[in-house]
């Protein structure tokens, strides 16, 4: 006995709707990436300035308490934030995020 699934050929309206959904997913993903990068920058700065040193043992402990992250996840966020700060060009990228195109000398507009 051979059972096959009927082929599904979407009509133009559902295809357009699916493309719109796909575009929205891609856009939201880009926003999440940008927000994550900003969050890691803030964590790195907070850690470097010892903002957590008011009764907490570490930045990860403070982060876990303040935003409700699992302690392991908080340690990982701090680890990644510190590591990203050591990459070449990190200062330039942070300045570009803060100042926008004016911080990039290649932009002349």
OpenMM code with the backbone's topology and positions (N, CA, C; nanometers):
from openmm import Vec3, app, unit

residues = "UNK UNK UNK UNK UNK UNK UNK UNK UNK UNK UNK UNK UNK UNK UNK UNK UNK UNK UNK UNK UNK UNK UNK UNK UNK UNK UNK UNK UNK UNK UNK UNK UNK UNK UNK UNK UNK UNK UNK UNK UNK UNK UNK UNK UNK UNK UNK UNK UNK UNK UNK UNK UNK UNK UNK UNK UNK UNK UNK UNK UNK UNK UNK UNK UNK UNK UNK UNK UNK UNK UNK UNK UNK UNK UNK UNK UNK UNK UNK UNK UNK UNK UNK UNK UNK UNK UNK UNK UNK UNK UNK UNK UNK UNK UNK UNK UNK UNK UNK UNK UNK UNK UNK UNK UNK UNK UNK UNK UNK".split()
positions = [
    Vec3(0.0844, -0.1167, 0.0000),
    Vec3(0.0000, 0.0000, 0.0000),
    Vec3(0.0895, 0.1237, 0.0000),
    Vec3(0.0673, 0.2112, -0.0926),
    Vec3(0.1472, 0.3308, -0.1077),
    Vec3(0.0630, 0.4521, -0.0689),
    Vec3(0.1041, 0.5172, 0.0409),
    Vec3(0.0319, 0.6360, 0.0865),
    Vec3(0.1211, 0.7559, 0.0600),
    Vec3(0.0669, 0.8523, -0.0091),
    Vec3(0.1449, 0.9730, -0.0351),
    Vec3(0.0661, 1.0952, 0.0104),
    Vec3(0.1405, 1.1941, 0.0483),
    Vec3(0.0799, 1.3186, 0.0925),
    Vec3(0.0518, 1.4042, -0.0299),
    Vec3(-0.0653, 1.4614, -0.0363),
    Vec3(-0.0945, 1.5462, -0.1510),
    Vec3(-0.0024, 1.6675, -0.1529),
    Vec3(0.0368, 1.7068, -0.2704),
    Vec3(0.1240, 1.8230, -0.2846),
    Vec3(0.0471, 1.9492, -0.2477),
    Vec3(0.1133, 2.0369, -0.1757),
    Vec3(0.0523, 2.1627, -0.1345),
    Vec3(0.1124, 2.2733, -0.2188),
    Vec3(0.0295, 2.3431, -0.2914),
    Vec3(0.0731, 2.4544, -0.3737),
    Vec3(0.0023, 2.5800, -0.3251),
    Vec3(0.0734, 2.6607, -0.2446),
    Vec3(0.0063, 2.7791, -0.1894),
    Vec3(-0.0315, 2.8787, -0.2980),
    Vec3(-0.1407, 2.9450, -0.2728),
    Vec3(-0.1848, 3.0495, -0.3650),
    Vec3(-0.1033, 3.1757, -0.3386),
    Vec3(-0.1046, 3.2716, -0.4300),
    Vec3(-0.0223, 3.3923, -0.4130),
    Vec3(-0.0461, 3.4678, -0.2818),
    Vec3(-0.1687, 3.4761, -0.2339),
    Vec3(-0.1947, 3.5495, -0.1094),
    Vec3(-0.1241, 3.4842, 0.0090),
    Vec3(-0.1355, 3.3519, 0.0309),
    Vec3(-0.0614, 3.2911, 0.1419),
    Vec3(0.0903, 3.3011, 0.1245),
    Vec3(0.1393, 3.2970, 0.0014),
    Vec3(0.2830, 3.3110, -0.0213),
    Vec3(0.3284, 3.4494, 0.0234),
    Vec3(0.2552, 3.5518, -0.0127),
    Vec3(0.2896, 3.6882, 0.0278),
    Vec3(0.2865, 3.7024, 0.1795),
    Vec3(0.1876, 3.6408, 0.2420),
    Vec3(0.1764, 3.6461, 0.3880),
    Vec3(0.2957, 3.5752, 0.4526),
    Vec3(0.3351, 3.4609, 0.3979),
    Vec3(0.4502, 3.3883, 0.4515),
    Vec3(0.5789, 3.4683, 0.4336),
    Vec3(0.5925, 3.5351, 0.3203),
    Vec3(0.7102, 3.6200, 0.2984),
    Vec3(0.7126, 3.7341, 0.3988),
    Vec3(0.5960, 3.7926, 0.4270),
    Vec3(0.5878, 3.9001, 0.5264),
    Vec3(0.6276, 3.8478, 0.6634),
    Vec3(0.5785, 3.7295, 0.6995),
    Vec3(0.6161, 3.6702, 0.8277),
    Vec3(0.7659, 3.6436, 0.8339),
    Vec3(0.8221, 3.5918, 0.7262),
    Vec3(0.9658, 3.5672, 0.7206),
    Vec3(1.0462, 3.6951, 0.7359),
    Vec3(1.0005, 3.8020, 0.6703),
    Vec3(1.0681, 3.9317, 0.6827),
    Vec3(1.0619, 3.9829, 0.8265),
    Vec3(0.9471, 3.9670, 0.8887),
    Vec3(0.9311, 4.0132, 1.0271),
    Vec3(1.0208, 3.9335, 1.1216),
    Vec3(1.0316, 3.8030, 1.0981),
    Vec3(1.1205, 3.7186, 1.1795),
    Vec3(1.2654, 3.7653, 1.1641),
    Vec3(1.3079, 3.7906, 1.0413),
    Vec3(1.4448, 3.8352, 1.0171),
    Vec3(1.4710, 3.9707, 1.0828),
    Vec3(1.3747, 4.0620, 1.0740),
    Vec3(1.3915, 4.1947, 1.1339),
    Vec3(1.3993, 4.1854, 1.2859),
    Vec3(1.3107, 4.1083, 1.3450),
    Vec3(1.3115, 4.0923, 1.4901),
    Vec3(1.4411, 4.0259, 1.5367),
    Vec3(1.4896, 3.9311, 1.4601),
    Vec3(1.6155, 3.8653, 1.4935),
    Vec3(1.7306, 3.9652, 1.4945),
    Vec3(1.7318, 4.0564, 1.3975),
    Vec3(1.8356, 4.1594, 1.3934),
    Vec3(1.8255, 4.2511, 1.5152),
    Vec3(1.7037, 4.2848, 1.5568),
    Vec3(1.6852, 4.3675, 1.6759),
    Vec3(1.7352, 4.2953, 1.8001),
    Vec3(1.7059, 4.1666, 1.8097),
    Vec3(1.7529, 4.0886, 1.9244),
    Vec3(1.9056, 4.0824, 1.9283),
    Vec3(1.9678, 4.0641, 1.8131),
    Vec3(2.1143, 4.0620, 1.8068),
    Vec3(2.1721, 4.1949, 1.8535),
    Vec3(2.1137, 4.3046, 1.8075),
    Vec3(2.1622, 4.4371, 1.8478),
    Vec3(2.1410, 4.4595, 1.9978),
    Vec3(2.0263, 4.4182, 2.0489),
    Vec3(1.9988, 4.4340, 2.1921),
    Vec3(2.0936, 4.3476, 2.2752),
    Vec3(2.1229, 4.2285, 2.2284),
    Vec3(2.2159, 4.1410, 2.2996),
    Vec3(2.3554, 4.2018, 2.3023),
    Vec3(2.3991, 4.2577, 2.1904),
    Vec3(2.5303, 4.3221, 2.1850),
    Vec3(2.5355, 4.4386, 2.2836),
    Vec3(2.4306, 4.5181, 2.2874),
    Vec3(2.4255, 4.6318, 2.3803),
    Vec3(2.4248, 4.5834, 2.5245),
    Vec3(2.3481, 4.4797, 2.5533),
    Vec3(2.3427, 4.4228, 2.6879),
    Vec3(2.4810, 4.3757, 2.7319),
    Vec3(2.5520, 4.3072, 2.6448),
    Vec3(2.6853, 4.2588, 2.6790),
    Vec3(2.7823, 4.3751, 2.7014),
    Vec3(2.7699, 4.4815, 2.6231),
    Vec3(2.8521, 4.6004, 2.6463),
    Vec3(2.8253, 4.6591, 2.7844),
    Vec3(2.6978, 4.6683, 2.8211),
    Vec3(2.6616, 4.7233, 2.9520),
    Vec3(2.7116, 4.6345, 3.0649),
    Vec3(2.6986, 4.5039, 3.0495),
    Vec3(2.7478, 4.4103, 3.1513),
    Vec3(2.8986, 4.4253, 3.1669),
    Vec3(2.9707, 4.4349, 3.0556),
    Vec3(3.1163, 4.4496, 3.0606),
    Vec3(3.1544, 4.5765, 3.1357),
    Vec3(3.0885, 4.6880, 3.1050),
    Vec3(3.1192, 4.8138, 3.1720),
    Vec3(3.0833, 4.8081, 3.3203),
    Vec3(2.9684, 4.7533, 3.3528),
    Vec3(2.9238, 4.7400, 3.4920),
    Vec3(3.0226, 4.6559, 3.5707),
    Vec3(3.0696, 4.5474, 3.5109),
    Vec3(3.1666, 4.4593, 3.5757),
    Vec3(3.2995, 4.5308, 3.5949),
    Vec3(3.3480, 4.5983, 3.4904),
    Vec3(3.4759, 4.6682, 3.4980),
    Vec3(3.4743, 4.7784, 3.6034),
    Vec3(3.3599, 4.8413, 3.6231),
    Vec3(3.3472, 4.9488, 3.7214),
    Vec3(3.3038, 4.8970, 3.8583),
    Vec3(3.2961, 4.7639, 3.8718),
    Vec3(3.2602, 4.6979, 3.9983),
    Vec3(3.1273, 4.7480, 4.0541),
    Vec3(3.0313, 4.7697, 3.9651),
    Vec3(2.8990, 4.8132, 4.0089),
    Vec3(2.8287, 4.7111, 4.0963),
    Vec3(2.8729, 4.5898, 4.0900),
    Vec3(2.8136, 4.4806, 4.1672),
    Vec3(2.8731, 4.4699, 4.3070),
    Vec3(2.9795, 4.5446, 4.3361),
    Vec3(3.0549, 4.5273, 4.4603),
    Vec3(2.9899, 4.6012, 4.5776),
    Vec3(2.8642, 4.5731, 4.6000),
    Vec3(2.7904, 4.6335, 4.7107),
    Vec3(2.7174, 4.5251, 4.7890),
    Vec3(2.7888, 4.4173, 4.8139),
    Vec3(2.7311, 4.3066, 4.8891),
    Vec3(2.7230, 4.1779, 4.8093),
    Vec3(2.7540, 4.1834, 4.6810),
    Vec3(2.7536, 4.0634, 4.5977),
    Vec3(2.8964, 4.0152, 4.5778),
    Vec3(2.9105, 3.8861, 4.5576),
    Vec3(3.0434, 3.8279, 4.5424),
    Vec3(3.1010, 3.8455, 4.4029),
    Vec3(3.0148, 3.8696, 4.3051),
    Vec3(3.0610, 3.8812, 4.1667),
    Vec3(2.9552, 3.9525, 4.0843),
    Vec3(2.9964, 3.9898, 3.9644),
    Vec3(2.9015, 4.0502, 3.8712),
    Vec3(2.7934, 3.9489, 3.8352),
    Vec3(2.8334, 3.8233, 3.8196),
    Vec3(2.7357, 3.7191, 3.7854),
    Vec3(2.6325, 3.7017, 3.8962),
    Vec3(2.6758, 3.7087, 4.0216),
    Vec3(2.5819, 3.6966, 4.1337),
    Vec3(2.4824, 3.8120, 4.1320),
    Vec3(2.5335, 3.9334, 4.1073),
    Vec3(2.4454, 4.0491, 4.0997),
    Vec3(2.3476, 4.0349, 3.9835),
    Vec3(2.3989, 3.9940, 3.8673),
    Vec3(2.3160, 3.9791, 3.7485),
    Vec3(2.2060, 3.8755, 3.7715),
    Vec3(2.2421, 3.7665, 3.8365),
    Vec3(2.1440, 3.6628, 3.8680),
    Vec3(2.0339, 3.7193, 3.9579),
    Vec3(2.0728, 3.7962, 4.0588),
    Vec3(1.9760, 3.8560, 4.1504),
    Vec3(1.8916, 3.9626, 4.0811),
    Vec3(1.9574, 4.0494, 4.0051),
    Vec3(1.8898, 4.1667, 3.9489),
    Vec3(1.7920, 4.1332, 3.8377),
    Vec3(1.8293, 4.0405, 3.7492),
    Vec3(1.7420, 4.0111, 3.6355),
    Vec3(1.6852, 3.8700, 3.6383),
    Vec3(1.7170, 3.7947, 3.7423),
    Vec3(1.6562, 3.6627, 3.7583),
    Vec3(1.7157, 3.5533, 3.6709),
    Vec3(1.8389, 3.5745, 3.6253),
    Vec3(1.9036, 3.4702, 3.5453),
    Vec3(1.9490, 3.3559, 3.6338),
    Vec3(1.9487, 3.2373, 3.5794),
    Vec3(2.0098, 3.1232, 3.6458),
    Vec3(2.1568, 3.1585, 3.6711),
    Vec3(2.2146, 3.1227, 3.7857),
    Vec3(2.3544, 3.1582, 3.8129),
    Vec3(2.4521, 3.1141, 3.7037),
    Vec3(2.4317, 2.9972, 3.6469),
    Vec3(2.5197, 2.9513, 3.5388),
    Vec3(2.5075, 3.0384, 3.4150),
    Vec3(2.3858, 3.0771, 3.3818),
    Vec3(2.3632, 3.1643, 3.2658),
    Vec3(2.4225, 3.3024, 3.2918),
    Vec3(2.4128, 3.3510, 3.4147),
    Vec3(2.4704, 3.4815, 3.4486),
    Vec3(2.6223, 3.4776, 3.4363),
    Vec3(2.6851, 3.3708, 3.4840),
    Vec3(2.8306, 3.3577, 3.4698),
    Vec3(2.8707, 3.3561, 3.3231),
    Vec3(2.7923, 3.2876, 3.2408),
    Vec3(2.8219, 3.2799, 3.0981),
    Vec3(2.8095, 3.4170, 3.0327),
    Vec3(2.7080, 3.4936, 3.0686),
    Vec3(2.6923, 3.6283, 3.0124),
    Vec3(2.8124, 3.7159, 3.0476),
    Vec3(2.8552, 3.7097, 3.1735),
    Vec3(2.9701, 3.7898, 3.2153),
    Vec3(3.0957, 3.7428, 3.1426),
    Vec3(3.1133, 3.6136, 3.1295),
    Vec3(3.2303, 3.5591, 3.0597),
    Vec3(3.2337, 3.6078, 2.9147),
    Vec3(3.1205, 3.5994, 2.8470),
    Vec3(3.1131, 3.6429, 2.7070),
    Vec3(3.1351, 3.7933, 2.6971),
    Vec3(3.0764, 3.8706, 2.7872),
    Vec3(3.0940, 4.0161, 2.7859),
    Vec3(3.2413, 4.0521, 2.8013),
    Vec3(3.3095, 3.9869, 2.8938),
    Vec3(3.4530, 4.0138, 2.9126),
    Vec3(3.5321, 3.9743, 2.7880),
    Vec3(3.5021, 3.8588, 2.7321),
    Vec3(3.5760, 3.8107, 2.6151),
    Vec3(3.5567, 3.9032, 2.4954),
    Vec3(3.4359, 3.9520, 2.4753),
    Vec3(3.4099, 4.0422, 2.3633),
    Vec3(3.4891, 4.1716, 2.3773),
    Vec3(3.5133, 4.2129, 2.5006),
    Vec3(3.5904, 4.3345, 2.5232),
    Vec3(3.7365, 4.3212, 2.4851),
    Vec3(3.7841, 4.1994, 2.4692),
    Vec3(3.9250, 4.1791, 2.4337),
    Vec3(3.9462, 4.1676, 2.2834),
    Vec3(3.8396, 4.1625, 2.2063),
    Vec3(3.8532, 4.1476, 2.0619),
    Vec3(3.9041, 4.2762, 1.9984),
    Vec3(3.9862, 4.2649, 1.8943),
    Vec3(4.0338, 4.3854, 1.8247),
    Vec3(3.9159, 4.4647, 1.7689),
    Vec3(3.9267, 4.5939, 1.7804),
    Vec3(3.8227, 4.6808, 1.7264),
    Vec3(3.7015, 4.6958, 1.8156),
    Vec3(3.7050, 4.6401, 1.9361),
    Vec3(3.5879, 4.6478, 2.0236),
    Vec3(3.5549, 4.7921, 2.0596),
    Vec3(3.6570, 4.8728, 2.0857),
    Vec3(3.6323, 5.0138, 2.1193),
    Vec3(3.5684, 5.0881, 2.0029),
    Vec3(3.6202, 5.0624, 1.8840),
    Vec3(3.5653, 5.1294, 1.7655),
    Vec3(3.4204, 5.0893, 1.7431),
    Vec3(3.3885, 4.9598, 1.7631),
    Vec3(3.2508, 4.9149, 1.7459),
    Vec3(3.1601, 4.9793, 1.8494),
    Vec3(3.2059, 4.9884, 1.9749),
    Vec3(3.1244, 5.0503, 2.0790),
    Vec3(3.1010, 5.1978, 2.0474),
    Vec3(3.2049, 5.2671, 2.0003),
    Vec3(3.1895, 5.4088, 1.9658),
    Vec3(3.0914, 5.4246, 1.8510),
    Vec3(3.0988, 5.3351, 1.7545),
    Vec3(3.0079, 5.3425, 1.6411),
    Vec3(2.8644, 5.3201, 1.6857),
    Vec3(2.8424, 5.2295, 1.7785),
    Vec3(2.7074, 5.2049, 1.8299),
    Vec3(2.6570, 5.3274, 1.9044),
    Vec3(2.7434, 5.3887, 1.9880),
    Vec3(2.7016, 5.5049, 2.0674),
    Vec3(2.6822, 5.6295, 1.9821),
    Vec3(2.7767, 5.6557, 1.8915),
    Vec3(2.7775, 5.7816, 1.8181),
    Vec3(2.7121, 5.7736, 1.6812),
    Vec3(2.6867, 5.6539, 1.6329),
    Vec3(2.6283, 5.6380, 1.5007),
    Vec3(2.7322, 5.6637, 1.3932),
    Vec3(2.6895, 5.6927, 1.2727),
    Vec3(2.7829, 5.7094, 1.1605),
    Vec3(2.8848, 5.8204, 1.1801),
    Vec3(2.8541, 5.9206, 1.2630),
    Vec3(2.9508, 6.0294, 1.2842),
    Vec3(3.0811, 5.9787, 1.3437),
    Vec3(3.0785, 5.8656, 1.4165),
    Vec3(3.1983, 5.8120, 1.4788),
    Vec3(3.2879, 5.7416, 1.3768),
    Vec3(3.2350, 5.7127, 1.2611),
    Vec3(3.3123, 5.6418, 1.1578),
    Vec3(3.3683, 5.7450, 1.0602),
    Vec3(3.5017, 5.7614, 1.0586),
    Vec3(3.5600, 5.8634, 0.9707),
    Vec3(3.5361, 5.8377, 0.8234),
    Vec3(3.4964, 5.7172, 0.7875),
    Vec3(3.4684, 5.6863, 0.6466),
    Vec3(3.3350, 5.7464, 0.6026),
    Vec3(3.2510, 5.7836, 0.6980),
    Vec3(3.1206, 5.8430, 0.6661),
    Vec3(3.1370, 5.9932, 0.6522),
    Vec3(3.1031, 6.0474, 0.5382),
    Vec3(3.1228, 6.1891, 0.5137),
    Vec3(2.9926, 6.2663, 0.5001),
    Vec3(2.8810, 6.2027, 0.5340),
    Vec3(2.7542, 6.2728, 0.5166),
    Vec3(2.7125, 6.3442, 0.6427),
] * unit.nanometer
topology = app.Topology()
chain = topology.addChain("A")
for resn in residues:
    res = topology.addResidue(resn, chain)
    for name in ("N", "CA", "C"):
        topology.addAtom(name, app.Element.getBySymbol(name[0]), res)
